[in-house]
Amino acid sequence: MKSKMVTIWFLLATFVFCFGPVLTSGAQETRDGVFIHITHGIDDPHQVLMALRMANIMSEDHDVLVYFDIKGIEVVLKEAKNLTYSHFASSQEQLASLSNKGVTLMACPGCLKAAEKTKDDLASGIQVADNKAFFSFTKGRILTLDY
């Protein structure tokens, strides 16, 4: 009887060890988040477009929040110039892509005020920053990229 119990426990342990990872592979993992901070504006299209490109790339498998402040708010206004540079997709194309993917796009309220702009001046899909969103856009760790 004792050897039968040992055999059963051994078979059960072997099954869990061999097939446990396969059975749980469908479980959803917590995704890490990427906070992309854009401080440059229309005077530096390379920096802005690279940041937006990184946001698009990272959004494939990470939660992403893009935060525009200082001169970065120039890029997210209704009247913003459509930036182009080298091989990058334009600023308006990339912002639309991010918005369509559900990426959070935020503008600094203080920087809007300093530029004598309001939330009504923001392009579609851009919201005024909310500090709670900085920590709630992801359940995983937060990696920050500054541009």
C-alpha positions as CSV (number, residue, x, y, z in Angstrom):
1,M,0.0,0.0,0.0
2,K,2.8,2.4,0.9
3,S,4.6,1.8,-2.4
4,K,1.4,2.3,-4.3
5,M,1.0,5.8,-2.6
6,V,4.6,6.7,-3.4
7,T,4.0,5.7,-7.1
8,I,0.8,7.8,-7.2
9,W,2.5,10.8,-5.7
10,F,5.4,10.4,-8.1
11,L,3.1,10.2,-11.1
12,L,1.2,13.3,-9.9
13,A,4.3,15.3,-9.4
14,T,5.7,14.3,-12.8
15,F,2.4,15.3,-14.4
16,V,2.4,18.7,-12.7
17,F,6.1,19.3,-13.5
18,C,5.7,18.3,-17.2
19,F,2.3,19.7,-18.0
20,G,1.7,22.5,-15.5
21,P,3.5,25.2,-17.6
22,V,1.5,24.1,-20.7
23,L,-1.8,24.2,-18.9
24,T,-1.2,27.7,-17.4
25,S,0.4,29.2,-20.6
26,G,-2.9,30.8,-21.5
27,A,-3.1,32.8,-18.3
28,Q,-2.7,36.5,-18.9
29,E,0.5,38.0,-17.7
30,T,0.8,41.5,-16.2
31,R,2.2,43.8,-18.8
32,D,4.8,46.3,-18.0
33,G,4.1,49.9,-18.9
34,V,6.2,52.4,-20.8
35,F,5.8,56.1,-20.0
36,I,7.1,58.2,-22.9
37,H,7.9,61.8,-22.0
38,I,8.1,64.3,-24.9
39,T,9.5,67.7,-24.1
40,H,10.5,68.8,-27.6
41,G,8.2,70.4,-30.2
42,I,8.0,71.5,-33.8
43,D,11.6,72.7,-33.7
44,D,12.9,69.1,-33.3
45,P,10.9,66.8,-35.5
46,H,13.5,64.0,-35.3
47,Q,13.2,63.8,-31.5
48,V,9.4,64.0,-31.6
49,L,8.9,61.4,-34.3
50,M,11.4,59.0,-32.8
51,A,9.5,59.2,-29.5
52,L,6.2,58.6,-31.2
53,R,7.7,55.7,-33.2
54,M,8.9,54.1,-29.9
55,A,5.4,54.5,-28.4
56,N,4.0,52.7,-31.4
57,I,6.6,49.9,-31.2
58,M,6.2,49.5,-27.5
59,S,2.4,49.5,-27.6
60,E,2.5,46.2,-29.4
61,D,3.2,44.4,-26.2
62,H,3.3,47.0,-23.4
63,D,0.9,49.4,-21.9
64,V,1.9,52.9,-23.0
65,L,1.2,56.5,-21.9
66,V,2.7,59.4,-23.8
67,Y,3.1,62.7,-21.9
68,F,3.7,66.0,-23.7
69,D,5.1,68.9,-21.8
70,I,7.3,72.0,-22.2
71,K,7.4,72.5,-26.0
72,G,5.9,69.0,-26.6
73,I,2.4,70.4,-26.3
74,E,3.0,72.2,-29.7
75,V,2.7,68.8,-31.3
76,V,-0.7,67.9,-29.9
77,L,-2.7,71.1,-30.6
78,K,-5.5,71.2,-33.2
79,E,-3.5,73.7,-35.2
80,A,-0.2,71.7,-34.9
81,K,2.1,71.5,-37.9
82,N,2.2,67.9,-39.3
83,L,5.9,67.0,-38.6
84,T,7.9,65.0,-41.0
85,Y,11.5,63.8,-41.0
86,S,13.5,61.1,-42.8
87,H,11.8,57.7,-42.9
88,F,9.4,58.3,-40.0
89,A,5.7,58.4,-40.4
90,S,4.4,61.9,-39.8
91,S,3.4,63.2,-36.4
92,Q,-0.3,63.2,-37.3
93,E,-0.2,59.6,-38.7
94,Q,1.6,58.4,-35.6
95,L,-0.7,60.2,-33.1
96,A,-3.7,58.7,-34.9
97,S,-2.2,55.3,-34.8
98,L,-1.5,55.6,-31.1
99,S,-5.0,56.9,-30.4
100,N,-6.6,54.0,-32.4
101,K,-4.6,51.5,-30.4
102,G,-6.0,53.0,-27.2
103,V,-2.7,54.5,-26.0
104,T,-3.2,57.3,-23.5
105,L,-2.0,60.7,-24.9
106,M,-1.7,63.5,-22.3
107,A,-0.7,67.2,-22.3
108,C,0.6,69.0,-19.3
109,P,-2.0,71.4,-18.0
110,G,0.6,73.9,-16.7
111,C,2.4,73.9,-20.0
112,L,-0.9,74.5,-21.8
113,K,-1.5,77.5,-19.6
114,A,2.0,78.8,-20.1
115,A,1.4,78.6,-23.9
116,E,-2.0,80.4,-23.4
117,K,-3.9,77.3,-24.5
118,T,-6.7,75.3,-23.0
119,K,-8.0,71.8,-23.3
120,D,-10.2,73.0,-26.1
121,D,-7.0,73.7,-28.2
122,L,-5.9,70.0,-28.0
123,A,-6.3,67.7,-31.0
124,S,-8.7,64.9,-30.9
125,G,-7.6,62.0,-28.7
126,I,-5.4,64.1,-26.5
127,Q,-6.4,64.7,-22.9
128,V,-5.2,67.0,-20.2
129,A,-2.8,65.1,-17.9
130,D,-4.2,63.5,-14.7
131,N,-1.5,62.5,-12.2
132,K,-3.5,59.4,-11.2
133,A,-3.2,58.1,-14.7
134,F,0.5,58.2,-14.4
135,F,0.4,55.2,-12.1
136,S,-2.8,53.5,-13.2
137,F,-2.2,53.0,-16.9
138,T,-0.4,49.7,-16.2
139,K,-0.4,47.0,-13.6
140,G,3.2,46.1,-14.2
141,R,6.5,48.0,-13.7
142,I,6.9,51.4,-15.4
143,L,9.8,52.1,-17.7
144,T,10.3,55.8,-18.7
145,L,11.7,57.1,-21.9
146,D,12.5,60.8,-22.2
147,Y,12.6,62.7,-25.5
